[in-house]
Amino acid sequence: MGIIEIVLLGVGLAMDAFAVSICKGLSMSRINKKQALVIAGFFGGFQFLMPVLGWALGSTFAERIEKVDHWVAFLLLLYIGGKMIADAIKERKESFDNVEMDQPLDYKELFLMAIATSIDALAVGITFSFLSVNVWSASAIIGVVTFFICVIGVCIGNVFGARYKTPSQIVGGIILVCLGLKILLEHTLGL
């Protein structure tokens, strides 16, 4: 897996965190730079840690399922991407009337949201063990991409509101499904 593919994977994985960042930006009457960096730090940090944890778990089983590893990677990415697309389509638009402005960050809530939005990265980390990817550099790229996307998400949420939340989740899901398909085709057809 090359750097461009890892960056695209990072973009796809960051879409849930991006959507949450947009919502956080909605609650700011003007951009709070410190809060934007903290939000991005939480999401980027967990998007870095979860693939490493997934890789550690997957490495334990990699030797046993090496003959079907490309199918496992494909199915995991298909599931994750498909779930992102389905969730985005099902999700109802939130009302702007119920958003409280300029609330202090709730670190416990932010911690839980960072875990929830990075579960997909855990599954991707498992696929890294099957693909012989350098987990440290790949996870660092994913974390940095997520960090910057989340800063942008807070800004977009503050300026434009939630109208881009659903399209961003759909795009992220499509990217993950396409990467899974690419992995499957590379291994089965030798592309």
C-alpha positions as a Markdown table, in Angstrom:
| # | Residue | x | y | z |
|---|---|---|---|---|
| 1 | Met | 0.0 | 0.0 | 0.0 |
| 2 | Gly | 1.5 | 3.3 | -1.2 |
| 3 | Ile | 1.5 | 6.7 | 0.5 |
| 4 | Ile | -1.4 | 8.0 | -1.7 |
| 5 | Glu | -3.5 | 5.0 | -0.8 |
| 6 | Ile | -2.7 | 5.5 | 2.9 |
| 7 | Val | -3.6 | 9.2 | 2.7 |
| 8 | Leu | -6.9 | 8.3 | 0.9 |
| 9 | Leu | -7.5 | 5.7 | 3.6 |
| 10 | Gly | -6.9 | 8.4 | 6.2 |
| 11 | Val | -9.4 | 10.7 | 4.5 |
| 12 | Gly | -12.0 | 7.9 | 4.4 |
| 13 | Leu | -11.4 | 7.0 | 8.1 |
| 14 | Ala | -11.5 | 10.7 | 9.1 |
| 15 | Met | -15.0 | 11.3 | 7.8 |
| 16 | Asp | -16.8 | 10.3 | 11.0 |
| 17 | Ala | -14.5 | 12.5 | 13.0 |
| 18 | Phe | -15.0 | 15.2 | 10.4 |
| 19 | Ala | -18.8 | 15.0 | 10.9 |
| 20 | Val | -18.4 | 15.3 | 14.6 |
| 21 | Ser | -16.0 | 18.3 | 14.2 |
| 22 | Ile | -18.6 | 20.0 | 12.0 |
| 23 | Cys | -21.1 | 19.6 | 14.8 |
| 24 | Lys | -18.6 | 21.0 | 17.3 |
| 25 | Gly | -18.0 | 24.0 | 15.0 |
| 26 | Leu | -21.8 | 24.6 | 14.9 |
| 27 | Ser | -21.8 | 25.3 | 18.6 |
| 28 | Met | -19.1 | 28.1 | 18.4 |
| 29 | Ser | -20.3 | 31.6 | 17.7 |
| 30 | Arg | -16.8 | 32.2 | 16.3 |
| 31 | Ile | -13.9 | 29.9 | 15.9 |
| 32 | Asn | -12.2 | 29.0 | 19.1 |
| 33 | Lys | -8.7 | 28.0 | 17.9 |
| 34 | Lys | -7.7 | 26.2 | 21.2 |
| 35 | Gln | -10.9 | 24.1 | 21.1 |
| 36 | Ala | -10.4 | 23.3 | 17.4 |
| 37 | Leu | -6.9 | 22.0 | 18.1 |
| 38 | Val | -8.0 | 20.0 | 21.1 |
| 39 | Ile | -10.9 | 18.4 | 19.2 |
| 40 | Ala | -8.5 | 17.6 | 16.3 |
| 41 | Gly | -5.9 | 16.3 | 18.7 |
| 42 | Phe | -8.3 | 13.8 | 20.3 |
| 43 | Phe | -9.6 | 12.5 | 16.9 |
| 44 | Gly | -6.2 | 12.5 | 15.2 |
| 45 | Gly | -4.6 | 10.8 | 18.3 |
| 46 | Phe | -7.2 | 8.0 | 18.4 |
| 47 | Gln | -7.0 | 7.5 | 14.6 |
| 48 | Phe | -3.2 | 7.0 | 15.1 |
| 49 | Leu | -3.6 | 4.6 | 18.1 |
| 50 | Met | -6.4 | 2.4 | 16.9 |
| 51 | Pro | -4.7 | 1.0 | 13.7 |
| 52 | Val | -1.6 | 0.2 | 15.8 |
| 53 | Leu | -3.8 | -1.7 | 18.3 |
| 54 | Gly | -5.6 | -3.4 | 15.4 |
| 55 | Trp | -2.3 | -4.3 | 13.8 |
| 56 | Ala | -1.1 | -5.9 | 17.1 |
| 57 | Leu | -4.2 | -8.0 | 17.3 |
| 58 | Gly | -4.1 | -8.9 | 13.6 |
| 59 | Ser | -0.4 | -9.9 | 13.7 |
| 60 | Thr | -1.3 | -12.6 | 16.2 |
| 61 | Phe | -3.5 | -14.3 | 13.6 |
| 62 | Ala | -1.8 | -13.2 | 10.3 |
| 63 | Glu | 0.2 | -16.5 | 9.8 |
| 64 | Arg | -3.0 | -18.6 | 10.2 |
| 65 | Ile | -5.0 | -16.8 | 7.5 |
| 66 | Glu | -2.4 | -15.6 | 5.0 |
| 67 | Lys | -4.1 | -17.4 | 2.1 |
| 68 | Val | -7.3 | -15.4 | 2.6 |
| 69 | Asp | -5.9 | -12.2 | 3.9 |
| 70 | His | -6.9 | -10.1 | 0.8 |
| 71 | Trp | -10.5 | -11.3 | 1.3 |
| 72 | Val | -10.4 | -10.4 | 5.0 |
| 73 | Ala | -9.1 | -6.9 | 4.1 |
| 74 | Phe | -11.7 | -6.5 | 1.3 |
| 75 | Leu | -14.6 | -7.6 | 3.5 |
| 76 | Leu | -13.6 | -5.4 | 6.4 |
| 77 | Leu | -13.2 | -2.3 | 4.3 |
| 78 | Leu | -16.4 | -3.2 | 2.4 |
| 79 | Tyr | -18.3 | -3.5 | 5.7 |
| 80 | Ile | -16.8 | -0.3 | 7.2 |
| 81 | Gly | -17.3 | 1.7 | 4.0 |
| 82 | Gly | -20.8 | 0.3 | 3.5 |
| 83 | Lys | -21.8 | 1.1 | 7.1 |
| 84 | Met | -20.5 | 4.7 | 6.7 |
| 85 | Ile | -22.6 | 5.1 | 3.6 |
| 86 | Ala | -25.7 | 3.5 | 5.1 |
| 87 | Asp | -25.4 | 5.5 | 8.3 |
| 88 | Ala | -25.1 | 8.7 | 6.4 |
| 89 | Ile | -28.1 | 8.0 | 4.2 |
| 90 | Lys | -30.3 | 7.0 | 7.3 |
| 91 | Glu | -29.2 | 9.9 | 9.4 |
| 92 | Arg | -31.7 | 12.7 | 9.8 |
| 93 | Lys | -30.6 | 16.2 | 9.7 |
| 94 | Glu | -30.3 | 17.8 | 13.1 |
| 95 | Ser | -32.1 | 21.0 | 14.0 |
| 96 | Phe | -29.9 | 24.1 | 14.4 |
| 97 | Asp | -32.4 | 25.4 | 17.0 |
| 98 | Asn | -31.2 | 23.0 | 19.7 |
| 99 | Val | -27.5 | 23.8 | 19.5 |
| 100 | Glu | -26.1 | 25.7 | 22.5 |
| 101 | Met | -23.5 | 28.2 | 21.6 |
| 102 | Asp | -19.9 | 28.5 | 23.1 |
| 103 | Gln | -20.1 | 25.6 | 25.6 |
| 104 | Pro | -16.8 | 24.5 | 27.2 |
| 105 | Leu | -15.4 | 21.2 | 25.9 |
| 106 | Asp | -16.5 | 18.1 | 27.8 |
| 107 | Tyr | -13.4 | 16.0 | 27.7 |
| 108 | Lys | -15.1 | 12.8 | 28.7 |
| 109 | Glu | -17.6 | 13.2 | 25.9 |
| 110 | Leu | -14.8 | 14.1 | 23.5 |
| 111 | Phe | -12.8 | 11.0 | 24.6 |
| 112 | Leu | -15.9 | 8.7 | 24.0 |
| 113 | Met | -16.5 | 10.3 | 20.6 |
| 114 | Ala | -12.9 | 9.8 | 19.6 |
| 115 | Ile | -13.1 | 6.1 | 20.5 |
| 116 | Ala | -16.4 | 5.7 | 18.7 |
| 117 | Thr | -15.2 | 7.4 | 15.5 |
| 118 | Ser | -11.9 | 5.4 | 15.4 |
| 119 | Ile | -13.3 | 1.9 | 15.7 |
| 120 | Asp | -13.1 | 1.7 | 12.0 |
| 121 | Ala | -9.4 | 2.5 | 12.2 |
| 122 | Leu | -9.0 | -0.5 | 14.6 |
| 123 | Ala | -10.4 | -2.8 | 11.9 |
| 124 | Val | -8.2 | -1.2 | 9.3 |
| 125 | Gly | -5.2 | -1.9 | 11.6 |
| 126 | Ile | -6.1 | -5.6 | 11.5 |
| 127 | Thr | -5.9 | -5.4 | 7.7 |
| 128 | Phe | -2.5 | -3.8 | 7.9 |
| 129 | Ser | -1.1 | -7.0 | 9.5 |
| 130 | Phe | -2.3 | -9.0 | 6.5 |
| 131 | Leu | -0.9 | -6.5 | 3.9 |
| 132 | Ser | 2.6 | -6.1 | 5.5 |
| 133 | Val | 2.1 | -2.3 | 5.8 |
| 134 | Asn | 4.5 | -0.3 | 8.1 |
| 135 | Val | 1.9 | 0.3 | 10.8 |
| 136 | Trp | 3.8 | 3.2 | 12.4 |
| 137 | Ser | 4.1 | 5.4 | 9.4 |
| 138 | Ala | 0.7 | 4.5 | 8.1 |
| 139 | Ser | -0.9 | 5.2 | 11.4 |
| 140 | Ala | 1.0 | 8.5 | 11.7 |
| 141 | Ile | -0.3 | 9.5 | 8.3 |
| 142 | Ile | -3.8 | 8.6 | 9.2 |
| 143 | Gly | -3.6 | 10.5 | 12.5 |
| 144 | Val | -2.1 | 13.6 | 10.8 |
| 145 | Val | -4.7 | 13.5 | 8.0 |
| 146 | Thr | -7.5 | 13.2 | 10.6 |
| 147 | Phe | -6.1 | 16.1 | 12.6 |
| 148 | Phe | -6.1 | 18.5 | 9.7 |
| 149 | Ile | -9.5 | 17.3 | 8.5 |
| 150 | Cys | -11.0 | 17.8 | 11.9 |
| 151 | Val | -9.6 | 21.4 | 12.2 |
| 152 | Ile | -11.2 | 22.1 | 8.8 |
| 153 | Gly | -14.4 | 20.4 | 10.0 |
| 154 | Val | -14.7 | 22.7 | 13.0 |
| 155 | Cys | -14.2 | 25.7 | 10.7 |
| 156 | Ile | -16.7 | 24.4 | 8.1 |
| 157 | Gly | -19.2 | 23.7 | 10.9 |
| 158 | Asn | -18.8 | 27.2 | 12.2 |
| 159 | Val | -19.2 | 28.8 | 8.8 |
| 160 | Phe | -21.5 | 26.6 | 6.8 |
| 161 | Gly | -23.4 | 24.4 | 9.3 |
| 162 | Ala | -24.1 | 20.7 | 9.0 |
| 163 | Arg | -25.2 | 20.6 | 5.3 |
| 164 | Tyr | -21.9 | 18.9 | 4.3 |
| 165 | Lys | -22.0 | 16.2 | 7.0 |
| 166 | Thr | -23.9 | 13.5 | 5.1 |
| 167 | Pro | -22.0 | 14.0 | 1.8 |
| 168 | Ser | -18.6 | 13.7 | 3.6 |
| 169 | Gln | -19.6 | 10.4 | 5.3 |
| 170 | Ile | -20.8 | 9.0 | 1.9 |
| 171 | Val | -17.5 | 10.0 | 0.2 |
| 172 | Gly | -15.5 | 8.5 | 3.1 |
| 173 | Gly | -17.5 | 5.2 | 2.8 |
| 174 | Ile | -17.0 | 5.1 | -1.0 |
| 175 | Ile | -13.2 | 5.6 | -0.6 |
| 176 | Leu | -13.0 | 2.7 | 1.9 |
| 177 | Val | -15.0 | 0.4 | -0.4 |
| 178 | Cys | -12.8 | 1.3 | -3.4 |
| 179 | Leu | -9.6 | 0.7 | -1.4 |
| 180 | Gly | -11.0 | -2.7 | -0.4 |
| 181 | Leu | -11.9 | -3.6 | -4.0 |
| 182 | Lys | -8.4 | -2.5 | -5.1 |
| 183 | Ile | -6.8 | -4.8 | -2.5 |
| 184 | Leu | -8.9 | -7.7 | -3.7 |
| 185 | Leu | -8.2 | -7.1 | -7.3 |
| 186 | Glu | -4.4 | -6.7 | -6.7 |
| 187 | His | -4.3 | -10.1 | -4.9 |
| 188 | Thr | -6.7 | -12.1 | -7.1 |
| 189 | Leu | -5.8 | -10.7 | -10.5 |
| 190 | Gly | -2.2 | -9.7 | -9.8 |
| 191 | Leu | -2.8 | -6.0 | -10.8 |
